[in-house]
């Protein structure tokens, strides 16, 4: 068997295992895709797919369609969880690992209504930001050249092991080979919070910041950190002494490479205070901040 034949056989076997856990999420204006997270009927999809209005239907297979109920949605990440009344559904695991550019990935979904269509590509780039039609910003996205078309939204992006490494969320209509997915590392914690609470409540620090690649000569010992751009007056960040230009390296002992890493620590932590490892110039220190709840 040639290397190409072996690769083809591996992809076919992976798709055969994964496809049963990919569903269609239908509404009166069209449809998107979803991936089954739990055997008892929890389905992960995009928030924008669930906002089309009217009742939701989840197409488990060509002939099996069930009513869907929105458990919760998070517009900040364009993710939502839908529940159907079902048991023993096939599931796909969400990977917690960080991707590398150049990895082979496979997208499965229902583009333009074509059920469980498969495309293959690579991870083209990481940490992309993309504005939404509503004026918000999706941050830290995976860019891929696996074809993403209308209807793919909410479907899985798989790695070579068949684990979900992204949730397909957007494409640029006038481009070719440029699609985007929410990292599964993000989807994993957001989905668990949506199932538990129905929403994601992010505490307020009072900073504007961005993820930043670090020069090895920088001395931080990490490949990425979070650069503080602005500190809001009378905010918890200002009270703790955080300054514009500071580089955040870790939160409560966990490295933070993206804003999502920081939000994940804040949302999931039971502690009232947040310990930030900060690099200011050449000096490294730890600041303790007490985030406050956002106004409703």
C-alpha positions as MATLAB code, in Angstrom:
seq = 'XXXXXXXXXXXXXXXXXXXXXXXXXXXXXXXXXXXXXXXXXXXXXXXXXXXXXXXXXXXXXXXXXXXXXXXXXXXXXXXXXXXXXXXXXXXXXXXXXXXXXXXXXXXXXXXXXXXXXXXXXXXXXXXXXXXXXXXXXXXXXXXXXXXXXXXXXXXXXXXXXXXXXXXXXXXXXXXXXXXXXXXXXXXXXXXXXXXXXXXXXXXXXXXXXXXXXXXXXXXXXXXXXXXXXXXXXXXXXXXXXXXXXXXXXXXXXXXXXXXXXXXXXXXXXXXXXXXXXXXXXXXXXXXXXXXXXXXX';
ca = [
       0.000    0.000    0.000;
       1.341    3.435   -0.909;
       1.508    6.304    1.574;
      -1.327    8.029   -0.306;
      -3.526    4.937   -0.122;
      -2.814    4.582    3.581;
      -3.699    8.239    4.182;
      -6.929    7.863    2.185;
      -7.917    4.739    4.126;
      -7.196    6.452    7.450;
      -9.337    9.471    6.551;
     -12.219    7.255    5.418;
     -12.069    5.234    8.644;
     -11.936    8.393   10.773;
     -14.964    9.884    9.004;
     -16.921    6.645    9.418;
     -16.327    6.786   13.172;
     -17.005   10.500   13.603;
     -19.889   11.244   11.215;
     -22.693    9.650   13.296;
     -22.056   12.258   16.026;
     -22.500   15.166   13.582;
     -26.051   16.504   13.357;
     -28.026   19.133   11.491;
     -29.555   22.021   13.439;
     -32.518   23.314   11.455;
     -34.739   26.363   11.802;
     -37.187   28.260    9.657;
     -34.482   30.298    7.898;
     -32.145   27.445    7.048;
     -29.803   25.191    8.939;
     -26.422   24.738   10.517;
     -24.529   21.832   12.014;
     -23.758   20.520   15.463;
     -21.773   17.893   17.319;
     -23.153   15.609   20.028;
     -21.333   16.167   23.336;
     -23.189   13.711   25.558;
     -25.195   10.541   24.977;
     -28.220   12.024   26.744;
     -28.832   14.676   24.119;
     -26.519   17.680   24.596;
     -25.463   19.152   21.242;
     -22.861   21.878   20.686;
     -23.420   24.361   17.855;
     -22.988   28.062   17.059;
     -24.963   30.724   18.882;
     -25.887   32.396   15.603;
     -27.437   29.132   14.362;
     -29.837   29.096   17.326;
     -30.898   32.746   16.938;
     -32.716   32.430   13.617;
     -36.158   32.339   15.256;
     -38.840   29.691   15.398;
     -38.540   26.127   16.696;
     -35.266   24.248   16.386;
     -35.044   20.761   14.957;
     -32.015   18.512   15.288;
     -31.524   16.040   12.471;
     -29.774   13.040   13.992;
     -29.821   11.194   10.679;
     -31.614   11.424    7.343;
     -34.915   10.204    8.803;
     -34.594   10.957   12.529;
     -35.471   14.541   13.480;
     -36.013   15.688   17.079;
     -37.176   18.943   18.668;
     -34.320   20.959   20.140;
     -34.304   23.308   23.144;
     -31.603   25.923   23.683;
     -29.859   25.257   27.006;
     -27.667   28.339   26.760;
     -25.695   30.478   24.357;
     -22.586   32.642   24.552;
     -22.333   35.337   21.888;
     -18.771   36.204   22.942;
     -17.585   32.881   21.485;
     -20.541   32.232   19.141;
     -21.268   28.937   20.923;
     -24.536   27.401   22.106;
     -25.746   24.137   23.605;
     -29.011   22.565   22.453;
     -30.784   19.643   24.183;
     -32.826   16.926   22.524;
     -34.814   14.161   24.154;
     -32.639   11.206   23.240;
     -30.440    8.558   24.808;
     -27.391    6.585   23.678;
     -26.382    9.067   20.989;
     -22.881    8.723   19.476;
     -20.533   11.431   20.786;
     -17.268   13.121   19.862;
     -14.637   14.221   22.373;
     -13.444   17.833   22.568;
      -9.665   18.034   22.588;
      -7.947   20.248   25.169;
      -4.591   20.363   23.380;
      -3.207   23.358   21.523;
      -2.962   23.033   17.754;
       0.026   23.627   15.516;
       0.019   25.325   12.129;
       0.217   22.763    9.318;
      -1.711   19.970   11.056;
      -4.165   18.018    8.924;
      -7.795   18.716    9.851;
     -11.151   17.435    8.634;
     -14.434   19.377    8.640;
     -17.792   17.591    8.733;
     -21.115   19.374    8.488;
     -24.204   20.157    6.454;
     -23.145   22.893    4.007;
     -26.073   24.152    1.931;
     -28.130   21.233    3.252;
     -25.807   18.484    2.017;
     -25.809   16.216    5.055;
     -22.470   15.219    6.614;
     -20.244   16.577    3.877;
     -16.506   16.104    4.470;
     -13.605   18.374    3.543;
      -9.905   18.001    4.330;
      -7.282   20.685    4.827;
      -4.697   22.000    7.240;
      -4.498   24.458   10.096;
      -3.534   27.612    8.197;
      -3.007   29.903   11.192;
      -3.860   30.327   14.866;
      -5.084   33.177   17.077;
      -7.067   34.931   14.341;
      -9.618   37.630   15.233;
     -12.715   38.130   13.093;
     -15.403   40.834   13.343;
     -19.010   39.652   13.326;
     -21.878   41.278   11.386;
     -23.199   42.557   14.732;
     -19.984   44.497   15.395;
     -18.498   42.134   17.997;
     -15.138   40.396   17.691;
     -14.490   36.646   17.723;
     -11.016   36.142   19.179;
      -8.393   33.413   19.026;
      -9.889   31.518   16.086;
      -8.315   28.649   14.168;
      -7.923   29.419   10.457;
      -8.203   26.479    8.063;
      -8.303   25.855    4.327;
     -10.716   22.936    4.765;
     -13.796   24.188    2.910;
     -16.288   25.920    5.213;
     -19.589   26.911    3.583;
     -22.987   28.165    4.811;
     -24.459   25.320    6.852;
     -21.093   24.146    8.192;
     -21.538   26.492   11.161;
     -21.472   24.529   14.410;
     -19.967   21.388   12.897;
     -16.697   19.866   14.103;
     -13.159   20.388   12.879;
     -11.334   17.119   13.601;
      -7.672   16.275   13.957;
      -5.922   13.163   12.677;
      -6.958   11.260   15.812;
     -10.655   12.006   15.211;
     -10.988   14.391   18.164;
     -12.764   17.726   17.844;
     -10.163   20.507   17.759;
     -12.512   23.260   16.621;
     -16.136   24.253   16.067;
     -16.569   25.673   12.573;
     -18.039   29.118   12.874;
     -17.377   31.432    9.936;
     -16.101   31.903    6.438;
     -15.280   34.906    4.252;
     -17.755   34.811    1.344;
     -15.458   36.394   -1.263;
     -12.397   34.323   -0.312;
     -11.379   30.770   -1.138;
      -9.754   28.459    1.370;
     -10.218   30.730    4.384;
     -12.477   29.331    7.085;
     -12.504   29.769   10.848;
     -13.271   27.631   13.886;
     -13.558   28.280   17.610;
     -10.812   26.200   19.300;
     -12.160   23.127   21.086;
     -10.128   24.196   24.113;
     -12.459   27.197   24.324;
     -15.588   25.252   23.405;
     -14.918   22.691   26.143;
     -15.150   25.072   29.091;
     -17.834   27.299   27.548;
     -20.086   24.294   26.861;
     -19.682   22.970   30.408;
     -20.634   26.357   31.869;
     -23.624   26.693   29.522;
     -24.881   23.252   30.538;
     -24.452   24.131   34.210;
     -25.609   27.779   34.276;
     -27.254   28.539   30.926;
     -24.898   31.485   30.369;
     -21.276   32.539   30.794;
     -20.798   35.314   33.357;
     -17.358   36.878   32.902;
     -16.023   38.907   35.840;
     -14.757   42.428   35.143;
     -11.023   43.200   35.387;
     -11.075   46.549   33.637;
      -8.435   46.122   30.953;
      -8.162   46.143   27.185;
      -5.591   43.571   26.109;
      -4.473   41.258   23.318;
      -2.573   37.987   22.979;
       0.971   38.473   21.729;
       3.727   36.213   20.394;
       6.872   36.569   22.459;
      10.435   36.818   21.224;
      12.536   34.017   22.785;
      15.044   36.694   23.700;
      12.361   38.433   25.747;
      13.209   36.337   28.759;
       9.669   35.392   29.728;
      10.248   31.700   29.037;
       6.921   31.433   27.198;
       5.872   31.598   23.535;
       2.843   33.857   24.117;
       1.437   36.188   26.721;
      -1.247   38.854   27.093;
      -0.269   42.486   26.582;
      -2.243   45.079   28.539;
      -3.198   47.942   26.218;
      -5.391   50.015   28.509;
      -6.431   50.034   32.161;
      -9.867   51.444   32.970;
     -10.163   54.151   35.624;
     -11.475   52.976   39.006;
     -11.380   49.332   37.894;
     -10.150   46.287   39.847;
      -7.081   46.209   37.561;
      -6.165   49.796   38.382;
      -6.707   49.210   42.093;
      -4.272   46.267   41.933;
      -1.605   48.355   40.193;
      -1.793   46.905   36.676;
      -0.402   49.267   34.021;
      -0.582   49.591   30.216;
       2.319   47.709   28.665;
       2.350   44.992   31.328;
       2.661   41.450   30.009;
       0.453   38.854   31.718;
       2.096   35.420   31.816;
      -0.088   33.345   34.157;
      -3.321   33.525   36.144;
      -3.677   31.510   39.352;
      -0.635   29.502   38.260;
      -1.942   28.635   34.767;
      -0.104   30.066   31.726;
      -2.218   32.507   29.712;
      -1.465   32.684   26.001;
      -4.798   34.141   24.895;
      -7.592   36.241   26.351;
      -9.662   33.074   26.425;
      -7.117   31.462   28.760;
      -7.563   34.376   31.152;
     -11.356   34.306   30.941;
     -11.367   30.547   31.484;
      -9.443   30.908   34.747;
     -11.698   33.723   35.978;
     -14.977   31.982   35.137;
     -14.049   28.534   36.422;
     -12.161   29.604   39.537;
     -13.958   29.519   42.866;
     -11.447   31.960   44.366;
     -12.518   35.565   44.876;
      -9.067   36.854   43.976;
      -6.974   36.414   40.847;
      -3.178   36.084   41.068;
      -1.494   37.404   37.928;
       2.144   36.800   37.033;
       3.200   40.062   35.399;
       6.296   41.063   33.442;
       6.914   44.820   33.480;
      10.047   45.637   31.547;
      12.568   43.145   32.904;
      10.915   42.814   36.316;
       8.592   39.938   37.113;
       6.031   40.200   39.907;
       2.695   38.868   41.127;
      -0.352   41.096   41.467;
      -3.544   40.108   43.251;
      -6.793   41.399   41.759;
     -10.355   41.045   42.986;
     -12.527   40.970   39.814;
     -16.060   42.209   40.234;
     -19.309   41.038   38.706;
     -20.442   42.855   35.584;
     -23.585   44.949   35.758;
     -26.603   43.094   34.368;
];
